[in-house]
């Protein structure tokens, strides 16, 4: 059987309704009792009391009438007699009016009977009238004074009036007692009802306390504890089904949310603490980060300004770390960085701040006396380079590194953070440019070199946008029949003010500033347009930078350019360096396969230098391989280099790959290459890079020489 519970609102409504019903009933009962008492009182006031007054006045008037009758009998003069008769007549009229008032007062209601009084009064008045009518004169009246019949009739009437008055008085007394009894009964009922109302009120208060006040107080106490931060408190009255139960359940939800919020707050606080640590510390090496270094450098500069100390800032950048990281994996690279950080701490002094700026860049902040700061900076920089140069062994792997260090001094090179950071960075850049594995102190001339570099960057951007970088052509000769196989497209730039800018200067710069793609497409497009005049047998060879090879749309862009210039893809060779394959092997393989599918041939450039791997020869189906020019040039005076070239030629011959030898400058080298199976040669022996006009003349001359031969 399902139990039914009233809601708190319904219970309160029932309690209040019951209380109001009792109060209203008590009020109605009291009003009814008061109405009865009031009716009795009105009866006493308007009937019995007024009736008694009328009867008393009636008795008085009869007495007055009797007195005037006496005066008339004793009157000595006619005037006195007439006056007495007139006044007696007036009293008689009043007596009749009082009788009518008495009868009108009670109407048909029961009243003390006046019949005896009325009969006696009528007899008396009749006797009086007869007596008056029979009186011959005054003497006769006087003679009748002794007559007692009239007096006896008066006494009877007077006694009847007194009897009526007594009867009316007793009736009034009876009515008063009835009113008193009604009042007493109403008072008892009112007191009983009041007692019941008080008992009900006490019971209602008790129920309200038990059902409402006490539960609300308990819930309030629990809420207070929650407000004080005690989230793990028990919520009372949670099992109720009324509004307080709903409130308790809501409070329990609030408590649960408060607990969740507290846990979230703790997690947030821990995250903030961790974030503050990360904001000051490099997560990989545990060294202070750039932000902390800047703060420490700022504080050091303030001490330098006070004249107490001098300071030096060393920028440390690892040389050729990226290829190691790419080849060996990021986990191995992270281990190398951690080992580098450990060695830098050991190489520096205990008071120095060693920080990691990001990537493979570190910094050392030193404070010392002004007289020795340069010497101490040199010693720390030397120890740091030596420590990094020691081979690093991680597991079964071994790697050798070097670093370049730039040093700025305070106050010599500046008294603000940005100036010292920039000076150390410029010095480090010059250390790399001067051969790596070195340290350099900042000099003002370095800043001037950097400004010239900025000027060169601006000029390069403008030249690329204007198409001022032109294609030059270096011949590729088939060593088997001395025929011009094709031309390699090389970029050349001559500036109006700066003069001729070498490719090994502006090509890396174009890659660094992000304009290499625009430069390449501009040169390739122009070269395709110009090479159409050479005929279908002459091929073009173009270089694609490693940055471009990362572009998954490279194949479609190149093929679209060939289509727009109407240059057959079968006449194009694309040369890539092996380092370009390292960053994204899958993208490179897909791009090269798409080009080969359209007839474009792929050449591996600079084989033998850098990180050459037989894996790439197997994984990528190269059409040609170009032997690095450094080995070919060294063949003239280094037999070991010659044997390396011979081995490469033998390997590629067995793999069925066409070989190209760069750097052919002498006939002896040419003959040895041809004897060992090299198919194509390139170098100054055949010609330097030349503009389109000279390339066309060379091609015509070589063709003419072949026809003559």
N, C-alpha and C positions, 0 to 999 in steps of 0.2 A: 504494500500500500504506500503510495507516494505521500510524503508529508508536505503539508502546505504551510508556508511561512509568510506572515505579513511583512511587508517592507517597513522600514523604520518610519517612513512618512505615514503609512497606514496605521501603525501602532500609535504614533503621536496623535493622529486624527481621532482614533478610537478613545484614547485617554482624554483628550480635550473634550470630545463629544459627550462622554459619560459625565465628566465634571460639570460641563455646562448644563446637561439635562437635570442633574441633581440641584444645581443652583437655581435653574429656571423653575423646577418643580417646587423648591422651597419658596421661591418668590411668589409663585402663583398661590400656594397654600396660605402664605402669610397675607397676601392681598385679599383672598377670599375671607379669611378670618377677620381681617380688619374691616372688610365690607359688612359682615354680619354685625360686628360690634358697632360700626358706624350707624347701621340701620337701627339698632337698639337705642343707641344714644340719641339719634334723631327722633325716635319715637318718644323717649323720655322728655327731650327738649321741646318737641313740637306738639305733643298730644298730652301726655300725662302732666307734665309741668304746667303747660299752658291751660290744660283742663282744670287743674287745681287752682290756678290763678283766677280762671273765669268763675269757678264755683265760690271761691273766697270773695271775689268782688260781688258776685250775686248775693251772697249772704250779707255783705256790707251794705249793698243797695237796699235790700229788704229792711235791714236795720234802720237805714236812713229814712226809708219810706215810713217806717213805724214811728220814727222820731218826728217827722213832719206831720204825721197824723196826730201825734200827741200835741205838737205845737198848735195845730188847727183847733184841737179841742180846748186848749187852754187860751186861745187868742181872745183878747179883750176887745179888740177893735176889729172892724171889718177889714181893714187893710192888712192886719197881721194874719187874719184867717185866709184872705185871698193869696197872700204870699206863700203861706204854708201849703195851701192846696196846689199852687203852681209848682212849687219845688217837689211836692209829693208826686205830682203827675210826671215831672221830668224823671224822677227816680224810677217810676213805674215803667216808663218807656225804656230806660236803660236796662231794667230787669228783663224786659222782653227781648231786647237786642242781645243781652248776654246769653239768654237761653238759645237764641238762634245761633250765636257764635259757637256755643258748646256743641250743639247738634251738627253744625257744619264742620267743626274740628275733627270729629270722629267719622262722620259720614255713616257708611254702612258697617264700619268696623265695630267690634265689641267694645262697650264702654260701661262704666258704672251707671246703673239705671236711675233716672230722675223722675220716674213716674210718681213715686210717693211724694217727692218734693213738689212736682207740678200739681198734683191733686190737692195737696195741702195749701199750696200757694193760690190755686184757683179758688178754693173754698174761702181762704182768707180774704182774697180780693173781692169775691162776691159778697161776703159778709160786710166787708168794708163799704162796698158800693151801696149795699142795702141800708147799711147804717147811715151813710151820708144822705141817702134819698129820704129816709124817714125822719131826719132831724128837723124839727120845726124851727128851731131858733137856738141861739146860744145857750139859753137856760136849759133847754132840753139836752143839749150836748153835755153841758156840765153835769146834768142829772144822770147822764149815761156813763159817767166816768167809772162808776162802780160796776158797769156791765163787764163781765169777764169773758163772754163768749168770743169776742173778737181777739182778745189777748190770747186765749187758748189756741185759736186757729193760727195765729202768728207763731206761737211757740212750736206748734206742730210743723209748720213750714220751715222754721229755723232749724229744728232738729233734723228735718229731712235733708236740708242743705248740708248740715254738718255730717250727717251720715254719708251723703254722696261724696263729700270731701274726703272723709276717712276711707271710703271704699276706693276712691281714685288714688289716694296716697298709697294704700296697700297694693293696688295694681301697679303703680309706678315702682314700688319697692321690688315687686316680683319681676318686672321687666329689667330692673337694674341687676338683680341677682342673675337673671338669665344672661345678660350681657357680660357679667363678671365671669360666669362659667364658660361662656364662649371664648372670652379673652384668655382665661387660664388654659383652656384646651388648646387654643391656637398657640399660646406661648410654649406649652409642652411639646406640641408637634414641631414648632419651629426649632426648639432646642434639640429635639431628637434628630430632625433633619440636618441641623447644623453639625451635630456630632458625627452623623454619617458623612456629611460633606468633608469635615476635617479628616475623618478616617480615610475617605477616598483620596483626599489631597495628599495625605501622608503616604498612602500606598502608591499613588502616581509619582510622587517625588522619589520614592524608593525605586520604583521601576525605571524612571528616567535616569536615576543615578546608576542602577545596575546595567541598563541597556544602552545608555548614551553617555552620561558624564564620565563614569569610570573607564569605559573603552576609549573614549576620546582622550582622556588624560593619559592613558597608557600609550596610545598612538602618538600623542604630542611628545611624551617623554622619549619614545623611540626616534621621532623626527629630530628632537633636540640632540640626541646622541649622534644621529647621522650628520647634523649640522656641525657638530664638534669634531667631525672627522672619524668617528667610530663607525665604519661602514659595515662591520661584521656584527650586527645586532639582530635580535629576534623580533619580528614584527608580530604584535598581538592581534587577536580577533580576525585572523586571516581566514578562518573557516566559516565565518558568517555569510549569509546570503543577502543581507540588506545593504543599505547605503554605507554603513560603517565597514561592512565586509568589502565592499567595492573600494572604499578609501584605503583599507588595510592592504588589499591586493595592489592598488596603485602605489602605495608606499613601498611594498615589497619590490615592485618593478623599479621604483626609484632607487631603492637600496641596491638592487642588482646592477642598475646602471651606474650608481655611485662606485660600486666595487669595480665595474669594468672601466669606469673613468679613472679611478685611482691606479688600476693596473696600466692603463694607457698612459697616465701621467708619469708613472715610474719608468715605463718604456721610453717615453719621450725624453724624460730627464737623462736616462742612460744614453739615449741617442744623441742628445745635446752634448753631454760630456764627451761621448765618442767623437762627435762632430768637431768639438773644440780641440780635441787631441789631433784629429785629422787636419784641422785648420792650421795647426802649428807644426805638424809632423808628417813626413812622407810615410805613407802606409807600407811601402815596400821595404825600404832600407831602415826605417826608424830614425832617419836624420831629420833635423829641422827642414822645413820646406822654404820656398821662396818668400812666402809671407813673413815667416819668422826671421829669415835672413835680412829682409828689408828693415824690420823693426830693430834688430840688433845693429845693423849698419847705421841706422838713424841715431841710435843712442851712442854709438862709437864716434860719430861725427860731432855730436855735442861735446863729448869729452875732448876731442881734438881741438875744437874751438876754444875750450877753456885753457888750452896750452899744456894739458897734462900728458897727453899721449899722441902718438901717430898711429895710423892703421894702414893695412894693405888688404886689397881684395883680389883673390885669385879665382879666375874662371877656368874650370877644368872640363874639357870636352874629349870624349873617347874618339879615337880615329877608327873609321871603318867598322863601327859597331853594328850598323844596320844589316850588312850582309851576314854577319854571324848570327844575329837575332833571327833573320829570315831563314837561313839554312838550318840552324840547329833548333829552332823553335823558341817561342816566347818564354817558356818555362826555363829553358837553359839561359836565355838572355837575362831573365830576372835574377837567376843565380849569379851570373857574371856581375850584374850591377850591385848586388848585395856584397859580393866579395870586394868589388872596387871601393864601395863605401867603407868597408872594414879597413882596407889598406890605407885609405886616405886619413882615417882617424888615427891610425898608427903613425903615419908619416907626419902628421901635424902635432902641434904642441897641445898640452892639456887645456890651456886657456883659449885655444882657437875654436872657432865655430865652423863645423863642417856641415854643409847643407846640400840637399839635392834640389836642383832647380826644375827638373823634369827631364824625361827621356834619359839620354846618356850625358847630361850636363850636371856638373857639381860646382860647388864654390867653397872657398876657405876664407874666413874673415879673421884677420890677425890684428892684435893691438900690442904695441911695444913702444919703447922710447924713441923719440924722433931721430936720435943719432944712429940707431942700429936697424931701423925698420926695413930699409932696402936690403941689407945683407941677410937679415932673418927671412925675409920674403923669398930671396933667392935660394936659401938653404931648404926651406919648406917646399918650394916648387921643385927643386932638384930631387928631394926625397920622394915626393909624390910621383914624379915621372918614373923614377927607378922602381918604386913599389908597383906601379901599374904595369910596367914592362915585364915583370916576373911572370912566367907562364901560369895560367890559371887552370887547375885540374878539378873538374866536377865529375865525379863518378869515373868512368873510363874515358872521358873526353878531356882534351887538352886544347887550350886556346891561348894565343899570344896577342896581346893588345899593346897599343901605345896611346898616348894622349897629347893634346895640345893645351897649353896653359897661357892665359893672358892675365897680366898683373896691372892693377891700377893702384896708385898711392894717394893717400890723403894726409896732408893737405895739398900736395904738389899738383895732382890732377883734378882737384875740385873739392868742394865742401858741401855737396848735396848728393843724395842717394842716386838719382837718375844719371847724373854726370859720371859718377864712379862706376855704376853698372855698365853704362855705355862704353866707357874707356876700357874696362876689363874685357868686354865683349869684342871690341875692335882689336885689342892686342891679341886675344885668342885667335881671331880670324887671320891675323898676319902670321901667327905661329903655324897655323895649318898651311897657309899659302907658302911659307918658307920651307916646308918639308915635313911637317908633323913630328911628333915626338919631341917638341921643343917648348920652351916657355919664352915669352916676350913681355917686356915692360911697355906700357903705353907711352907713345911719343906723339907729339902734335902732328908730325908728318903722317902718321897713320890715319888721323882724322881727315887729313886732306885727301889721302887715298880713298877713304870711304866716301868723301864728297864727290870725288871723281867717279866712283862707282855709281853713286846715285845719279850723277849726270849721264853716265853711260846707260843706265837703266831707262831713263826718260827718253834718250835718243833712240834706244832700241825699240821701245814701244811705238814711237812715231814712225820708225823705219818699217816695222812690220805692218802697221796700219796703212802706210803709203805704198807698200810693195817695193821698197828700195833695196831689199835683200834679193839678190839675183842668183839664178842657178849657174854654176860653172860645171864643166864636164871633164873628168879624167878618164882617159881611154882604158878599156879592158881588152887585152890582146890574147887571142887563142894561140898558145905556144906550139900547137901542132902544125898550124898552117900560116902563122903570122898574120891572121886576119883579125880586123877589129871586131871583137865580139860585141862590144857595146860601150857605154859610158856610165860611170858612176856620177850621180848628181851631187854636187857639193855646194853649200851655200857660201856666198861671199858678200861682204858688206863694206862699202866705202862711204865714209861720212864726210860731209862738206868741210867740217872743222876738225874733227878727230882723225881724219884720214882713214887708212885701211885698218879694219878691226879684224884680228885673226878669228877663225871659227872656234878655236879652243877657248876663246874669251866670251864671244857672244852666244854660242850655243848653250853652254852650261848656264849662262845668265838668263837666257830665254826660258830654260827649264825652271830655274829658280823663281822667276817672276810670273810664270804661268802663261807665256805667249808662244810656247814651242809648237803647239798645234796649229795656230794661225800661220806661224812662219813656215811650217812644213807644207801645209796645204797650198800656200801661195807659191812656194818654190816648185812643188810637184806639178801644180796646174800649169805653170809657165813652161816647165821643162817638157811636159807632155805635148804642149802646143808647138814648141820649137822642134822637138825630135821627130815630128811627123814627116819632115822633109828628108830624113835620112833613109827612108825605106824600111820595109818590113823585117829585114834581117838584123838590123841594129837594135839592141836592147837597151833599156834604161834600168839603172840600179839606184834605188832610193833608200835612205836610212829612216827607220822609225824609232823614235826614242822610247825608252822604257816607260815613261809616263803615258805616252800615247797607246802603248800596247795594253794598258789597263782598261782602256775604253772598250766596252763590249760592242760599240757601234763603229769601231775602227774599220772593219771590213766593208760595211755598207757605205761609209763615208768615202773610202778610197775608190770603191767600184763606181760610185756615183760620179766622182770627179773624173775618172777615166771615160765614163760614158758621155759626160758633158763635153769633154775635149776630144771625143772620138778616137781615143788611144786604145789599141787592143790590149786587154789584160795579159795576153800571151807574150807581149814584148816587155813586160815589167818584172823586175826582180826586186823583192823587198828584203832589205838587210836588217837584222836585229842582233843585238848583243846578248850574250848568254845571261848577263845580269838582269835583263828585262824579263826573263822567264821565271825568275825566282819569286816575285811578288805574288803573282796569281797564275799558277800553272794552268788551271782549267780554262780561264778566260783566254790566255794566250793560245792554248791548243785549239779552242773553238774558232778563234779569229784566224789563225793561220790555215786551218782546215778549210774555212769558208773561202779564203783567197785562193788557195790551191785548186779548189773545185772550179774556179772560174778561169784557171790557166795561169795565175800569177805564181812565179817561182819564189821560194823562200831560201834566203842565204843566212847562215850563221856567221856573224862577223867577229873578228878578233879572237878566233879560236886559239887556245894555248895560253891566253892571259886571263887574269882574274880567277874565277872559280869554275874553270872548265870541268865538265863532267860527262863521262861516257853515257850516263843515264839519259841526258838530253838528246844525244845522238840516236838513242834507241827509241825514246818516247816521242820525239818529233821527227817527222819524215822530211828532213831538209833536202832541198835540191842541190844546194852548194854550201861549201864551208870555206871561209876565208881564214887563212893562216895569219896570225898576228904579225904585223910588220916588224916588231922588235926582234923576232926570231930570224926573219928573212934578212934584215940588215946585219944582224950579228954573224951570219954565215960567212961573211967575207974574212973575218979574223977569229972566229970562235968555232972550232970544229964540233964542240958539244952541241951548240945551237944547230949546226948543220945536221947532226945525227937526230936531234929532236924533230927537225922538219922532215927528214927522211922517214922517220917512224910515223909521223902524222900522215904523210902522203901514202905510205903503205897501208895504214889502218883505213883511211878513207877510200882507197882503191878497192880494198876487200869489201867495204860496205856499199860500194857502187855509188859513191857521192862525188860529184864534181868538186874539184879543189881550185881555189883561187889564192895566189900568193901576193900579198901586199908588200910594198917596199922594195921592188926590183929596181936596182940602180946600176948594176954592172952586168956585162955579158957573161962573166963567169958564174954568177948566181943564176942567171937565166938558164944557162946550159945545164947546170946541176939540177935545177927544178924540172926542166923538161925531161932529162934523162931518168928522173925518179917518178915520172908519171903525172906531174902537175899540168893541168889542162889550161889554166888561164893565169896570166900575169898582169900585175898593175904596179906602177911606180914611175919614178922620174925617167927611167930608161926609155919608157914609151911616151912620156909626156906628163907635164903638170896639169893641174886643173886649169881650164881655159874657158873663155866665153863662147857663145854659140857660133860666132863667126869663125874663130880659129878651130873649133872642133869640127866644123863642116869642112874647112880646108884640109885638116889632117885626114879626115875620112876620105876625101876625094884623092888625096895624094897616096894614101895607102892602097886604095883600090887601083889607082893607076900603076903603082909599083908592082902590084900582084899581076896585073894584066901583062906588063912588060916582061916580068919573070916567066 
